[in-house]
């Protein structure tokens, strides 16, 4: 007689982990370009908590893990700050020789690449923090001073990413409005997957309890 029933292996662990609705796992690769000997300063906030504050010299890979249980919206802020006029160096012709900048090279959230999947453009944008003089200069020379989707941050400013929770199923809703060839499982399918996993776990527990009674 079998005295223990284990159905865990019926559902691969990576599927169960992928379906966790309470997680926010962020992997981000930043590239900093120095000028006047100074690497750019970067601050990253997740749900108003400062998770990183420092200089980005070359390639920097960062990972953050948060819980979004019982939270309706989770905001991520990537900020370039502390850049001064001396961090843009030009020659006598106005050609830029050095320019401090910060690039978001990769941004993966819950194992989903937001840049390659084009989801990032649906959930966030970059807004420069310009003083009136620089703002007027930009407008005069035809530069856009409003929110953009530029991953190259040449001026002080913030990338603000607004995420509805559960995050993974929220991404499925976004993909539902995109090209059918790019779609991921829709929210109903995700919920069905979770229900099946829950039922398997429940069945496993019931069988285990029965075996103990015998």
N, C-alpha and C positions, 0 to 999 in steps of 0.2 A: 504494500500500500504506500502510495506517495503521501508523505506527511507535510509537504510544502509545495506550493504552487507559485512559481515566479514568472510573471509575464513581462517583466521589465524589458527584456531583449526584443519584444515584439515591436517596440517603438524606439528607433535609434535615439541615443542621447542628444545628438546635435539637433534633431527635430524638436525635442522637448525644450531644449535651451532656446532655439530660435523662436518658439511660440510663447516664451515668457512675456507676459504683457506688462510687467512692472519694471522692466529694465531700460536703462539708457547707458549703452556702452559706446563711447566715442573714441575713435582712433583718428588722429589728425597729424598730417605732416606739413610743417611750415618751413619756408625757405626765407632766410633773412639776407638782405644785401646791405652791406655797410657803406658808410660815407663819412668822410672826415674822421676815420678811425673808430666810428661808433656803429655798433650793430643796432638794429631797430628794437624798440621795446614793445612787448606784447603782453596783453592781459586777457585771460580767458575766464569767463564767468558762466557757470551752469546753474540755472535757477537762482540767480543773484548771489551765488557763492563763488568767491575768487578761487579758482582751481590752479591757476598758473599766473605768475607775474615775473617776467624777466626778459633778458635780451635773447634774441634769436640770431645766432651767428652761424650762417650756413643752414644745413638741413637739421631739423629738430623733429623727432617723432614723440608724440605725447599720447597717453591713453588715460581715460577717465571712466569710472564705473559708478553709476548712480541708480538709486531706486526712484521710480516715479509713481509708486503706489499711492492711490488716493489723491493724485494731482491731476488737474484738468489740462494744464498747459505747462510745458517745460521749455524755457527760453535758453538759448546758447548765444553768448556774445563773444566775438573775437575782435579785440581792439588793438589798433596801432596808436601809440601815444608817445609824446616826448620828441617828435621830430621837429627840428628847428630849420630856419632858413639856411644855416651853414651846412646842413645835410644835403643840400642840392648845390652841386658845384658845376659851374659853366665856364666856357672859355669866352674870349672877347667877342665871338660871333653869336653867343647865346646857345651854343651847342652844349648839351648836358654831358659832363665827363663822369660825374659820380652822382648817384641819387639813392638815398636810403629808401628801402621799400621792404614790404612784407608780402609774401605770396602764400596763399592757401593752395598747396600742391595736391593734397588728398584729404578727403573728409569722409570717413566711413562711420556710419551710425547703425548700431545693431546689425553689423555685418553687411550693411547695404551701402554701396558707394554712391553718395548723394550727387557727386559731380558727374560721373559716367552715366548714371541713370537719369540725369536732368531733373531730379527731384529738388535739388538745392534751389533752383530758380523759382520754385513754387512756394518755398517756405521761408525765404530770407533775401536780404539785400545788404549792400554796403553803402553807407552814407558818410561822406567826408565831413570833418569838423573844421570848417574854414572860417577865419576871421573875415571881417567885412572887406578889408583891402584885397586879400587874396581871392575872395569870392568875386569881387568886381573884376579883377584881372582875368579870372577864368572865364567869366561871362563875356568879357570884351574880346577874348581870343577864341571864343566858340567852344569852350570846354563845358561838358555837362556837369552841373553842380548838384544835381538831384540824386536820388538813390539809383544805384547801378548794380549790375551783377558781376562786376569786375573782381576777379580773384587776386589781382595785383593791387595792393594797397600802397599807393604812392604818397598819400597824405594822411595825417591823423584822422581817425574815424573808426567806425564800428561796422562789422558784419553782425547783423542781428538775425538769428534763426528762431522762428516761432514754431513749436511742435505741439500738436494735439496728442493727447494720450488716449488709449495705448498707442505707442509710437509706431510699431511695426504695422499694425492694422491700418493706422492713419496713412502710412505710405502706400498701402494697397489701394486705398480710396483715391489717392492722387494718381496712381498708375492707371486706374480705371478710366480716367478721362484722357489718357494718352493713347498712342498708337497701339492697336490690338496686338501687334507682334511684340510689343515691349511689356505687355501686361504681366503682372504677378498675380497670384491667387487673390480673388476679391475678398472683402471682409467676411461674407457669408461662408466662403470656403474655409477661411482661417478659423472661424468660430466652430465650424463642423469638425475640423481637425482637433481643436482643443477639446470639444465634447467627446470625441472618440478616445482621446488620451485619458480624459477624466474617467470615462466608463471602464477602460481597461484597468486603471488604477483601482477603481472601486471593486471590480470583479476580483482582482488579485487579493484585495483585503478580505473580501467575503470568503473566498476559498481558503485563505490562510486561517481565518477565524474558525471555519468549519473543521479544518484539519486539527486545530488545537482542541476543539470540543471532543473529537474522537480520541 
